Amino acid sequence: MLALLISFFGFVNASYLTVLKILQEDACLVGSSCQEVINSSYSMFAGLPVSIYGMAYFLTCTFIFAYKK
Protein backbone atom coordinates (compact mmCIF):
# COMPACT_ATOMS: atom_id res chain seq x y z
CA MET A 1 0.00 0.00 0.00
CA LEU A 2 2.85 2.39 0.83
CA ALA A 3 4.47 1.77 -2.57
CA LEU A 4 1.17 2.58 -4.27
CA LEU A 5 0.91 5.91 -2.42
CA ILE A 6 4.52 6.85 -3.15
CA SER A 7 4.15 6.05 -6.86
CA PHE A 8 0.89 8.03 -7.04
CA PHE A 9 2.45 11.10 -5.41
CA GLY A 10 5.46 10.73 -7.71
CA PHE A 11 3.08 10.86 -10.67
CA VAL A 12 1.38 13.96 -9.26
CA ASN A 13 4.74 15.67 -8.74
CA ALA A 14 5.97 14.83 -12.25
CA SER A 15 2.67 16.09 -13.68
CA TYR A 16 3.04 19.36 -11.76
CA LEU A 17 6.56 19.85 -13.11
CA THR A 18 5.37 19.11 -16.65
CA VAL A 19 2.65 21.74 -16.37
CA LEU A 20 5.19 24.28 -15.07
CA LYS A 21 7.49 23.48 -17.99
CA ILE A 22 4.73 23.82 -20.60
CA LEU A 23 3.16 26.99 -19.16
CA GLN A 24 6.55 28.54 -18.26
CA GLU A 25 5.22 29.70 -14.91
CA ASP A 26 7.38 30.34 -11.88
CA ALA A 27 5.67 28.65 -8.96
CA CYS A 28 8.58 27.88 -6.70
CA LEU A 29 7.65 27.23 -3.08
CA VAL A 30 11.18 27.68 -1.71
CA GLY A 31 13.89 29.94 -3.08
CA SER A 32 13.85 32.69 -5.65
CA SER A 33 13.32 31.02 -9.02
CA CYS A 34 12.75 27.48 -10.19
CA GLN A 35 12.79 28.54 -13.85
CA GLU A 36 16.57 28.12 -13.99
CA VAL A 37 16.17 24.43 -13.19
CA ILE A 38 13.07 23.85 -15.34
CA ASN A 39 14.70 25.53 -18.37
CA SER A 40 18.22 24.13 -17.94
CA SER A 41 19.90 22.12 -20.69
CA TYR A 42 19.36 18.96 -18.61
CA SER A 43 15.56 19.38 -18.43
CA MET A 44 15.02 17.92 -21.91
CA PHE A 45 15.86 14.48 -23.31
CA ALA A 46 15.11 13.40 -26.87
CA GLY A 47 12.98 16.50 -27.38
CA LEU A 48 10.70 15.88 -24.40
CA PRO A 49 10.79 17.29 -20.87
CA VAL A 50 12.34 14.82 -18.43
CA SER A 51 9.25 15.12 -16.25
CA ILE A 52 7.18 13.39 -18.96
CA TYR A 53 9.41 10.33 -18.60
CA GLY A 54 8.85 10.58 -14.86
CA MET A 55 5.10 10.66 -15.41
CA ALA A 56 5.29 7.51 -17.54
CA TYR A 57 7.46 5.75 -14.98
CA PHE A 58 5.29 6.61 -11.97
CA LEU A 59 2.05 5.86 -13.82
CA THR A 60 3.42 2.43 -14.73
CA CYS A 61 4.47 1.85 -11.11
CA THR A 62 1.04 2.96 -9.89
CA PHE A 63 -0.73 0.44 -12.12
CA ILE A 64 1.69 -2.33 -11.17
CA PHE A 65 1.22 -1.73 -7.44
CA ALA A 66 -2.55 -1.26 -7.79
CA TYR A 67 -3.08 -4.59 -9.56
CA LYS A 68 -0.39 -6.59 -7.76
CA LYS A 69 -1.77 -9.68 -6.09
Number of C-alpha atoms within 10 A of each C-alpha: 7 8 13 18 13 14 22 21 15 19 23 16 16 22 18 13 20 21 14 17 19 10 9 12 12 14 12 11 8 7 6 10 12 15 15 11 11 22 13 9 9 10 15 14 12 6 7 11 18 18 22 18 14 19 22 14 15 23 19 15 18 21 13 14 17 15 8 8 5
